[in-house]
């Protein structure tokens, strides 16, 4: 009989290289605005307890801090803010869905619900293009792509 060794189980794809969508810094700012608006609205209707998100049970401020930590790591890999992309995991998209639900129920400021819905639609569209991530110093970043090898080119005499 064969038994699988319990000391070295085979890692699942989620454990070895979790996939995330690429969001821009503008997406991050819109996500932050939606999360903070939902938090403000919850505070008016609930007790002083902060809402919790995700499997690690973190507050909305901790979630935003985590995303900005990833933005800092992404800026090291890509110094151009227009091209910088940071990872947002599938389970973290639920934070935005929860914020939209709160904003719909509690009379959010004009336009914020529509902006959050458009952002949520964009995130769902990006799920089909999820990429593998890795961790650098405990912060999730996108796994580096293989280096691009320039195409070989034959230079004829007289060409530069």
C-alpha positions as CSV (number, residue, x, y, z in Angstrom):
1,X,0.0,0.0,0.0
2,X,1.1,3.5,-0.8
3,X,0.6,6.4,1.5
4,X,1.1,10.0,0.8
5,X,3.8,11.5,3.0
6,X,2.3,14.1,5.4
7,X,5.7,15.7,6.0
8,X,6.0,17.2,2.5
9,X,2.5,17.5,0.9
10,X,2.3,18.8,-2.7
11,X,1.4,22.5,-2.6
12,X,-1.8,23.6,-4.3
13,X,-1.5,26.2,-7.1
14,X,-3.0,28.8,-4.7
15,X,-0.3,28.2,-2.2
16,X,2.6,28.1,-4.6
17,X,1.7,31.2,-6.7
18,X,-1.6,32.9,-5.9
19,X,-3.1,34.8,-8.8
20,X,-4.2,38.4,-8.6
21,X,-5.5,41.0,-11.0
22,X,-3.4,44.1,-11.9
23,X,-4.9,47.3,-10.7
24,X,-3.6,50.8,-11.3
25,X,-2.9,53.6,-8.8
26,X,-6.1,55.3,-10.0
27,X,-8.0,52.1,-9.3
28,X,-6.5,52.0,-5.8
29,X,-7.6,55.6,-5.1
30,X,-11.2,54.8,-6.3
31,X,-11.2,51.6,-4.2
32,X,-10.0,53.5,-1.1
33,X,-12.7,56.1,-1.6
34,X,-15.4,53.4,-1.8
35,X,-14.1,51.5,1.3
36,X,-13.9,54.7,3.4
37,X,-17.3,55.9,2.3
38,X,-18.8,52.5,3.3
39,X,-16.9,52.7,6.6
40,X,-18.3,56.2,7.3
41,X,-21.8,55.0,6.5
42,X,-21.5,51.9,8.7
43,X,-20.2,54.1,11.6
44,X,-23.4,56.2,11.5
45,X,-25.6,53.1,11.8
46,X,-23.5,50.7,13.9
47,X,-21.6,50.7,17.1
48,X,-18.0,51.8,17.4
49,X,-16.8,48.4,16.1
50,X,-14.9,48.6,12.9
51,X,-16.0,46.4,10.0
52,X,-13.7,43.4,9.3
53,X,-12.7,42.1,5.9
54,X,-11.0,39.0,4.5
55,X,-9.8,35.7,5.8
56,X,-7.5,37.4,8.3
57,X,-10.2,39.6,9.8
58,X,-8.6,43.0,9.2
59,X,-10.2,46.5,9.6
60,X,-10.9,48.7,6.6
61,X,-7.9,50.9,7.6
62,X,-5.7,47.8,7.7
63,X,-7.0,46.7,4.3
64,X,-6.2,50.1,2.8
65,X,-2.7,50.1,4.5
66,X,-2.1,46.7,3.0
67,X,-3.0,47.9,-0.5
68,X,-0.7,51.0,-0.2
69,X,2.1,48.7,1.0
70,X,1.7,46.8,-2.2
71,X,1.7,50.1,-4.1
72,X,5.0,51.0,-2.6
73,X,6.5,47.6,-3.6
74,X,5.1,48.0,-7.1
75,X,6.7,51.5,-7.4
76,X,10.1,49.9,-6.7
77,X,9.5,47.5,-9.6
78,X,8.1,50.2,-11.9
79,X,9.0,53.8,-11.0
80,X,6.6,55.3,-13.6
81,X,3.3,55.8,-11.7
82,X,1.3,55.5,-15.0
83,X,2.7,52.0,-15.6
84,X,2.8,50.7,-12.0
85,X,0.5,47.8,-11.3
86,X,-0.3,46.3,-7.9
87,X,-1.9,42.9,-7.1
88,X,-5.5,42.6,-5.9
89,X,-6.5,39.1,-5.0
90,X,-9.9,37.5,-5.9
91,X,-11.1,37.4,-2.2
92,X,-10.2,41.1,-1.8
93,X,-12.6,42.1,-4.6
94,X,-15.3,41.1,-2.1
95,X,-14.3,44.2,-0.1
96,X,-15.6,46.4,-2.9
97,X,-18.8,44.4,-3.3
98,X,-19.5,44.7,0.5
99,X,-18.8,48.5,0.3
100,X,-21.2,48.8,-2.7
101,X,-23.9,47.0,-0.7
102,X,-23.4,49.3,2.2
103,X,-23.5,52.4,0.0
104,X,-26.7,51.3,-1.7
105,X,-28.4,50.7,1.6
106,X,-27.2,53.7,3.5
107,X,-27.5,56.6,1.0
108,X,-24.0,57.2,-0.1
109,X,-22.9,60.5,-1.6
110,X,-23.9,61.2,-5.2
111,X,-21.8,59.4,-7.8
112,X,-19.8,57.2,-5.4
113,X,-22.0,54.1,-5.8
114,X,-21.9,54.4,-9.6
115,X,-18.1,54.8,-9.5
116,X,-17.8,51.8,-7.2
117,X,-20.0,49.7,-9.5
118,X,-17.9,50.6,-12.6
119,X,-14.8,49.7,-10.6
120,X,-16.3,46.4,-9.6
121,X,-17.2,45.6,-13.2
122,X,-13.6,46.4,-14.2
123,X,-12.2,44.1,-11.5
124,X,-14.5,41.3,-12.6
125,X,-13.4,41.8,-16.2
126,X,-9.7,41.6,-15.1
127,X,-10.2,38.3,-13.4
128,X,-9.7,36.6,-16.7
129,X,-6.2,38.1,-16.9
130,X,-5.1,37.2,-13.4
131,X,-1.3,36.7,-13.0
132,X,0.9,34.8,-10.6
133,X,2.3,36.7,-7.6
134,X,5.1,36.2,-5.2
135,X,6.1,37.9,-1.9
136,X,9.0,40.2,-1.4
137,X,9.6,41.1,2.2
138,X,6.1,39.9,3.1
139,X,4.4,42.1,0.5
140,X,2.6,40.6,-2.5
141,X,4.1,41.7,-5.9
142,X,3.7,40.3,-9.3
143,X,6.1,37.5,-10.3
144,X,8.7,38.8,-12.6
145,X,8.3,37.9,-16.2
146,X,11.0,36.2,-18.2
147,X,13.4,38.6,-19.7
148,X,12.7,39.7,-23.2
149,X,15.3,38.6,-25.6
150,X,15.8,41.0,-28.4
151,X,15.0,39.6,-31.8
152,X,18.2,38.7,-33.8
153,X,18.8,41.1,-36.7
154,X,21.2,40.8,-39.5
155,X,22.9,44.1,-40.4
156,X,23.9,44.5,-44.0
157,X,26.8,46.6,-45.1
158,X,25.8,50.3,-45.3
159,X,23.1,49.9,-42.6
160,X,23.3,51.2,-39.1
